[in-house]
Amino acid sequence: MRPLECFFILLLACNVQAYEFKADFRVVAPDMVYFNNQPAGPIKELVELAIKRAGHNISWQAIPWKRTQHRAELGKVDLLVRHSMNEKRREYLKPILMGYQKRQVTFLTAPNKDIRIHQFDDLKKYTIGQIRGYFYAPKYNNAHNLTKLNFNDYQQLGRVLEVGRVDAIIINSDSKHDLEMLLAIPGVKVAPYEMTFLNGRYSSIPINSPAEKYFKEVNAEFFRLRQSGEMTKILNQYGAKPFEQDFTTLESQSQEAMFKSQ
């Protein structure tokens, strides 16, 4: 067989093996935004780079985060991007570590109420408003002795907080725009107690997705982006806060071992 024929056969084989990942997109500024009504931002660029280097393609669609999680359980989406991890999500996701972020969780108290939150146990006295399906902090999310009410977005939370339907709401401090909006409500205050921890950021493939068989190669490409410094560089280029890259953690070492086995 002539060299040119070999080349085209090899090229055809590569194209046949390429898979088109279906990924859901949501707004998490400045990491994930829309520009001219199209998904944009550093996370989109990083994910597309990893998928392309693994030999595949990716397409995006706008889906709310709560619905994305349900779709992931059913295997109807191939990649969940820039998310936190908890025990429930680990049941249906194969996590791909992107790095870590120092997360600060804040509580805002309702106007015209004497709400005093100075320590975690104080939360037991009150009704706490939260976004349905959100991960805030391990201690909070795993606490089953708290009164928590679920809402769809921070606009709803702002309304129920203002009228006193909830005593306080919980919010991640990296949701800067929503935090500013809520603090603009007359009488709303920041509680003295806050929670701070190092939170992993992941882009994961659902176990029930057809893309699960490509997990190893995609995971390796994300590790390569972390190790090379490309991930930090791209986040900086967009004015987004880079993830902390700690390669001493067990999950980083596991990702590195998979990378080396490629």
N, C-alpha and C positions, 0 to 999 in steps of 0.2 A: 504494500500500500504506500502511495506517495505521501511525503510529509504534509502537503497542503490538505490532502484528504483526511489525514490524521488530525490535523488542526481543527477542521470543521466538525469532525465527529466528536472531538473533545469539547468544543464550544457548545454543540448541541446537547451533549450530556450535562454540561454545567447548567444550561438554561432549563432543562427538564427538572433538575434537582432543586432549582431555586423555588422558594416558597414565598408567597405574599402574606406577610403578617397583617392581621387586622387589629388596629389599636384604637382605643377610645381617647378622645382629647377633652380636657377641661381647662378652665382658666385658673392658674396659680401664679399670679404676677410676682416677680418678673421672669420666673422660670418658664412658665407656659402662658402664652398670650395669643391674641388674634391680631393679625396685621392684614388690612384689606380683606377682612372676612375669611382669612385663611390661617390655619394653625401656624404658629411661629414661636421663636424663643430658643434658648440654649438646650433645653431638654429635648425638644424635637430634633435639633441638629445632632446631639449626642446619640440619641436612640437610632436615628437613621444611619449614622456613621457605623455604629456597632452592627446593625442588621446587614448593611451593605458589605462590610468586611467579612461577615459570616457567610456571604454568598446569597443573600436573600433580599426581598423588597418589603416595603411596608406602606400601608394606606391608613388614613386617619378618618375618624368621624366624630362629631360632637355628641357626647353622651354624658349625662349627669353621673357623678361618681357613685352614688348609691346604686344606680341601675348597672353601672359597669361591674360592680362587685357581684351582683346577682348573675350577670351574663358570664362572668368568669367561673362561677361555680358550675354553670352548665356547659362550659367549654365553648361559648359562643363569641369569645374574644380571645385573641392570641397573646396580647401583651398588655399588662397594666404598668403604667409609667409613673415614676416619681411618687412613690407612696410609702407609708409607714407599714410596719408589720406587727401583727399580734397573733395569738394562738389560733383564733378562728380562721384567719386568712391563711395561716400555714397549712391548714387542712386541705385547701384546694389550690394553693399556689406553690410554684418552685421559685424561690427567691433568688434574684440576681442583685448583689450588693453594688450600689453606686458610691457609697461613702456615708458619712455621718454629719448630722447637724445638731448643734446645741439648741435644744428646744425649751422654751419658757412658756408655761401654761398659766394664764391669768384668769382671775374671777372678777366679774363686774357685778356690783350690787345695785338693787333697784332703788329708785328715788322714793323718798317719803317712807322709808322703812329703816328700822334700826337693825341692820344686818352686820354681824361681827364675825369675820372669818380670819382668824389669826393662826390656825393650824388645821391640819387635815380633818381631825375629828369634829371640828365645828361644822363641817359640811353636812353632817348627819341631821342637824337641826332645821335644814332649809330645803326648799325645792329648787333644783338646779336645772336650768335650761341648756340644752346641747343640740348640736346638729346630728341628725340621724345618720348612723353609720360611720361617724368620724372616730379616729383614734386620737386621743389626747395625751395620756400618759399611762403607763402600765398600772400604777397604783390606783388611778382614778377609774380606768376602764374595767379593772378587775374587781372593783368595790361593788358588792351586791347589796350593801346595807344603806345605800344612798337613794334619795328620791330624785329621779332624773326624768325630765320630760323632753321628748324628741320633737324637733322642728326641722323644716326643710332647708332653711337658709338663715343668714344673719339678719335679714330684713324682718323676718317673722320674729326672730329672737328679740330684736330691738323693740318691736311693738308690744310683746308680752312682758318684757322687762319694764317698759315705760308705764304700763298700767298695773304692774304689780302682780301679774298672774304667776310669775316665778320670782323667787327671792334673789336669785343671782344667775348669771350665765357663765359658762366656761368658754374660753377662746384661746387659740394658739397665738402667741405674740407675733409670729411671722405673718399672720393675716392682717397686715398693717392697715389696708384700706378699710376693712370691716371694723377693726378696732377703733379707728378714727371716727367712723360713722356712729358707733355705739357710744363713744365718749362724748359725742356732741349732744346726746339726749340730756336735757337739764336734770341734774340731780344724780346722774349715774356716777358711781365712784369705783376706783380700783381697790379691791380688797388687799390688805397687807400680806396675806398668804399667797404664795405662788409656788409652782413646781418647776424645777429645772432638771433636765437629764439629757444625755447624749442619745439621739434618736437616729437609727439607721434609715437610709433612703434606698429604695429598691425599684427595679423594673422587673416584674415577674411574669413568668409564663404559667397559665393555668394548667393544672394536671390533666384536665379533660380536654384540653385543646389539641388539635392535630399538630400544632407547632411544638408540643412537648418533646418530640424526638430531636429537636434542634437545640434543646436547652444547653447542652454541654458546650457547643461551639459559640453560641451567643453569649453565654456566661463568660467564656474565655475572652471574648472581644471587649466586654465591659471591663474586665480586669485589666486588659491591656491599656484601655483609655485611662483608668485610674493610675496605673503604675507609670505610664509614660508622662503624666502631667497634662495630657491633652484635655482631660475633663476639666481640670482647674482652669486651664487657659481659655477654653471656650466659655465657661461660666463667667469668667472675668471680662471677656470681650463684650458680653451682653449687659454688664453691670449687675449681674446676679452674684449672690454670695456663694463662694465655692464650698463644696462639701469638705469636711475634714477627712483626710485619708490616713486612717490608722491601720497599718498592716500587721499589727501584733494581735488583733482580736482573733478568736477561733473561726469566725465566719470569713474573715479576710484570708486566713491561712488555708481554709477549705477551698475558697475560690482560687487561690494561687495554685494549690495542688491540682485542681481540675485544669487550670490553664497550662501547667507544665506537662500534663498527661496528653495534651492535644498532639 
